[in-house]
Amino acid sequence: MSSEEKITLQTEEGEFLDFFVVEETRLAGVNYLLVTDEEDENEDGECYILRDTSAPEDAEAAYEFVEDEQELENLFQIFAQLLDDADVELQK
């Protein structure tokens, strides 16, 4: 991984969570991010897939965690292929 973009999400409870973008892709007109909670590329971190739910005219992007198992499986395979040449190992 090179230097990742950092994004901050705010939960419904008002808590702020920082994530680091590992990869992004667009599928069926929807943007998806593969993010991790670990900034150091040499450390293991949890990965999450986020879906961009914002409208094109929105000033800020809005993301939600992908929770549908079939959608997660499909996206996991896509991100695994995208990262095939990178020094990143994805595990379920």
Long-range contacts (C-beta under 8 A, 24 or more apart in sequence): 1-41, 1-86, 1-87, 1-88, 4-36, 4-39, 6-39, 7-33, 7-35, 7-61, 7-63, 9-50, 9-63, 19-48, 19-50, 22-47, 22-79, 22-83, 22-88, 23-79, 23-82, 23-83, 25-75, 25-78, 25-79, 25-82, 27-75, 27-78, 32-66, 32-75, 33-63, 34-75, 34-79, 34-83, 41-87, 47-90, 49-75, 49-76, 49-79
